[in-house]
Amino acid sequence: MLQSCPLSGQEDETNKELPPQPPPIIFSAMLWGEQGFLTSSYAPWDNHEEENSTILPISIASGVVSKKYAYYGGDTLRFLEAQDLSEDEFETESNSSLKKPPPKVLASCNFTLKAGQTKEYILLFAPKEGTVKIYAIPFDRETIPTGSFAFSSRSNQTLYVEFGQNKFAVPPQNSVIKKALVEKDSRIIPLKIFLKKSGEFEVVLSKEWPHSDALRGLVYLTEMPSGIEVTRIADFPQSVEQTIGYGSTPTITPPKKPRTR
């Protein structure tokens, strides 16, 4: 039987590896409501129960958002408990031929997937009484463009905001997206929060942040007994290809393709 062969100088198209596909989800994470950090991991293909699955570590800290990660699984993302083995346990597991149990799930969250689109989220990890709840916050550029911030109020009063050269009100328990307006080439943006008392506007918070026109992010305004507290989550632009886990395979060592004669 005759077989077709590629012409000299041409590659066999069947042997070409396909380029990595964009992931359905890109996420970054931050610890919320507690100081410190949390160590976890996740399977980019949501197959952590398989013995040879690809699993990537992730460190989640308070006050700073993590690097960005790619996720190719379904609409539920599971984060795994950190496995700290003693020296004896490590030696036992290393020398054992028995199948290892899959890592335990620490917490999970759900996404809304759209076919053919990459959606971006910021995940807020909130530890409480030995458990962890995850709040998945949509963070697509179409909703929050470069140079803009989403102000979310956790107050029962209207908050009046002066953000750079922009002035606006944030209704109670509501969100407003506003562009950061500053003087040309300014590297600092001031933030002031006012409450209206007896017909007068009283400053209850005043801060200054480093600024760049490339930034975008989230600003949470929380009413506390001591006043208004602010948490900023700032994001720099990054290509999909730079995310951790981009193009990863479901397993660490994929099975070898059988040779064709």
N, C-alpha and C positions, 0 to 999 in steps of 0.2 A: 504494500500500500504506500502510495506517495504521500509525503508530508510536506506542507508548505513551510518554508524557512524565511526568516526575515532577511531583507536585502542587506548587503554590506553597508555598515555605517548606521543602520537603524536598530532600535531596541525592540524586543518583543513586547508588545503592549500588555500581554497577559502577565508579564513578570514585573511590570512597573507597580510600585507601591502607590496607592492613592494618597493624596495630600491629606493631612489631618482635617477633620470636619469641625466647624464651629460648634461649641457646646450649647445645649439649650439654656443652661444657667451659668452665670458668673456670680460669685458671691464673695463678700468680705465679712469679717465678724469683729464684734467688740463685746467685752464684758459690761453688763449693765446693772447698776444698783449695788455693786460690791467692788471693793478695791482688791487688786491682785491680778492673778492670771490663771488661766485654765488650760490644761494640756489635753488635747483630744486627737482624733484622726478620722478620716472618712475614705470611703471607696468611691473614686470618681465614676464608676459604673454601677454603683449600688449593688455590689455582689460580694459584700464582706464575708458572707457565710461560706464562700468557696475557699478552699485551702490555699490556693495560689493566687488569690485576687490581689490586684494592685491597691495598696492602702497608703495614703499620704498623711503625714503628721501635720497638725495645725496648732499654733499657740494663740490663745485668745486673751487679750489684756484689757484692763480698764483704762479709759481715757484716750486710747489710740486704736484706730481701726487697723485690722490685719492686712496682709497682702491679699491679692485677689486670687481666687481659685476657680477652676473649671469643673463642671459637673455634667456628666453625660447620662445619668440615670433617669428614673421616672419622676413623678411629681412629688415624691417624698424623699428627703435627704436625711440620712441617719448619721449621727456623730457617735463615735465609739469611745468607750472608757479607755483611759491610759492604762497600759499593762506594765507595771513596775515589778520585775521579777528579782527575787533574791539570787545570790550566787548559786546556791544549791538548786533552786528551781530552774535557773537558766541552764545549768549543766544537765539536769534531768530532761528538760524539754529538748535540748540540743541532741542528746543521745537516744531519745525515744523514737521508735518507728511508728508509734500510734498516731492516729489522726488527731490534730490539735482542735479543741473546741473553738468555734468562732468567737471573736471578741464581743463583749456585751455592748449593747446600745446605751449610750449616755442620755441622748435626747434626739428628737427629730423635729422636722418642720416640713410644711407643705408649700408647693409653688403652683402658680398658674402657668402652664406651658402653652406656647403657641408654635405650631408647626412652621419650620423654616426660619424662626426668629431666635435670637439670643437675648434672654431677659437677665437683667442685673438686679441683685438684691444686696442689702446690708442686713446681716443677722445680729440681733441683740440677744446675748445669752444672759438670762436672769436666774442665778442660782437662788433656791429657797428651800430650806429644811431638807437638805439632802437630795433634792431634785433640781433639774435645770429646765426652764421654759425658754423657748426660742421665739422671738418676734421677728418675722420676716418682713422687712420694709422694702417695697419696690423702689428701685433706684435707677431707672432707665433715663438715658440722656434726653429722650423725647419729653419726659415729664419734668425733669430738672436739668435744663441745659447748662452747658459750660458757662460759668460766671454767675449762676443763680444758686440760691439757697432756699430750702423749704423750712419755714418757721412753724413749729408745732407747739401749741399752748397746752400745758397741763395745769391751767389756772381756771378758777371760776369767775374771774374778772376779765374785762377787756384789757389787753396789754397794748400799749402804744410804743412803737419801736422806731428808733432812729438808727439806721444801718448805713454807715457812710453818708452819702448825700440823699438817701432814700428815706422817706417817712411814711409809715403805714400803721394800721391797727390790726391786731390779731384777735378775733373773737374768742370767747371762752371755749376751751376744749376743741379747738379748730386749727386748721393749717392754712398758711399763705405762702406762696412762692414768689420771691422777689429777686431782682437782679442786684448784684453788688455794684454800686456806683461810687467811684472815688475820683479824686483829682488825678490828672494824668501822671503816670509813672509812680504813683503812690504805692508803697510797700506795706502800708498799715491801713487797716479799716477799723474805725471806732464803732462800738455798739452801745446804745443807751436804751434802757427800758423804763417807761413811765407808767404810773398809775394815776388815775384822775381822782382826787380827793377834795371835796368841798369846792368843786369848780376849778381847782388848780392842778396842774400836772407836776407830780413829784417823781424825781429820779429815784428808782429803786435798785438799779444796777448799771454799772458803767465799766466797759472793758475795751481793750484794743487787741486786735488779732493781726498776725502776719497776713499779707494779702498778695494774691497773684490773680491776674485775669483768667488764668487757666483753671482756677479752683471752682468746684461746685460742692454742694453738701447739704447736710441736715443740721438744723439748730433746734434743740429742745429747750423750752422754757417751762420750768417746773415751779409751782408755788409751794414754798416751805414755810414753817412757822417763823424762820429767820428772814424770810424775804423770797425773792425770785432767784433761782439757780439756773444757770445756763450750761448746756452741753453742746459742743460743736463737733460734728463729724465731717471732716474735710476730705475731699477726694481729688487727686490729680489724674489727668487723662492717661489712659494706658491701653495699648492695643490688645485685642483678644489673644493674639499669639504670645503675649508676655505673661499671661496668667499661669499660675502653678497648676499642673495637671493637664494643660492643653495638649491634645494629641495623645494622651496616655492610652494604653491598651487595657482591656479588662483584666488580664492576668499579667503577672510579673514576667514570666517566660512563656509566651504563647507556644502552642504545639507546633512542631515543624511541619511545613507543607510537604506532602508526599511528592517524591520525584516523578516526573512524567517522562516516559520514554518516547 
